[in-house]
């Protein structure tokens, strides 16, 4: 049984993405050898044992990103370089551009959009003023207390 696994991580220093041997990871840090590029690729592919003398770097581990096959991990790392979701297959990755909304200036707006309909008219009722109390239609009622 093959116990070698590789994990896709993002280095927080320069935001690069790489598939690295899982044994090189300790918490949110990764021990990274100071090898030449060719020797580094061989060390990663062969999953060389961890050397704690190697310098450490802060990393972000992608969710569900540990693989038992180096080539699959490397392919997922390439996908992660272009998208935040490494769980998609390469043919499913679609690069979407952000659509820029056209903002109309006041000279470009249509006339229908700028002319408001007239407000509804408010009908005003005038109260009739009474000139004297003698013309009142009310009858005077006197109430005497005690009865």
Secondary structure, DSSP 8 states (H G I E B T S, - for coil): -----EEEEEETTT--EEEEEGGGEETTEEEE----HHHHHHHHHHT----TTSEEEEEEEEEEEEES-HHHHHHHHHHHHH-S-TTS-GGG-------------TTTS-HHHH----------------S-GGG---------TT-
